[in-house]
């Protein structure tokens, strides 16, 4: 009986990993391959249990490109203000869908 419980737990972890969403995670001030010229061959993908996000914005005069895993509400909650301008944000739900332009 213990073997069946352990086997069930291991199987559920394997299924979770196999079916998790994969998203690129980077920000251009830390990774030059994450900028306007996105290089998907150099940016690492991570498992995600939410949604893939890609955003561009200007913060205090510098342009930023951000790709990550986050809640679907991130784009509607993220607002432009006096320091953050030109905000473009989108979410998606397929593997590695947060590549390319926003």
C-alpha positions, 0 to 999 in steps of 0.5 A: 500500500505504501508503495502505491501511495509513493508511486502515485505521488511521484507520478503526479509530480512527473505529470505536473512537470510534463504539462507545465507551461514554459515561459521565457524569463528575462529583463534586458538590463540584466540580459542583452538578449532580452531586448528589442532584438530578442534572442530566444536561443540565449534566453532560458525558459522556465516552468510556469504555473501561471501565464507567460508575460511580455512587457515593454516600458520606459522607466525614468527615460530608459527602455525596458523589455521584460519577459516572465511568468506571472498572474494574468492580471499583471497587465491590467494592474500595471499602470503607466505613471510619471516614471513609467511610460509607453507601457505595453503588456500582454499575456499568453498561455502556450509554451514560449509564447512570450518571445518576439515583440510585444 
